Amino acid sequence: MTNAEQLASIHYVVEQGVKYGPGELIDILSEMHAHKPWFNETLCPVNDAVIRLGVFEGEFPFHQHVDQDEFFLVLDGEIYMDVQDCEPVLLKQFQGFTVPKGTVHRPRSPKRSAVLMVESAGIVPTGD
């Protein structure tokens, strides 16, 4: 099954449009509770990066970002970061992890979890 077919089967929603501009208040808790898994939205830009909020539950397909690192910070719940050829990394609430560029990875979550992500503005959340 291709990444696109896997994404369609788990109803993954990706909102790449910027929701909040500079100087706007962002109520992260309200955003976390307003969405069902799998959801990923761009909250705001910061210089050449974007801050995204993801609501995860279950497995996401393996993918990579050839030229860009990706940072994950668990706000609620827990996720495993599966990294090719490595042991999975368990991230609990308020723990973070940077996936180096070019690394094949996937987040997965045994229960509903909310994750803040920091990544380059041009990154495609589903991989290159």
HUTA-V192676 format. One record per run of one state. SS is the DSSP state (@ for helix, = for strand, . for the rest). FROM is the first residue (numbers start at 1). TO is the last residue. Records with the same first field share a line. If there is no record, write none. Layout:
SS: FROM-TO, FROM-TO
This chain:
.: 1-2, 10-12, 16-27, 34-38, 47-48, 60-62, 64-69, 77-77, 84-88, 93-95, 100-104, 121-128
@: 3-9, 28-33
=: 13-15, 39-46, 49-59, 63-63, 70-76, 78-83, 89-92, 96-99, 105-120
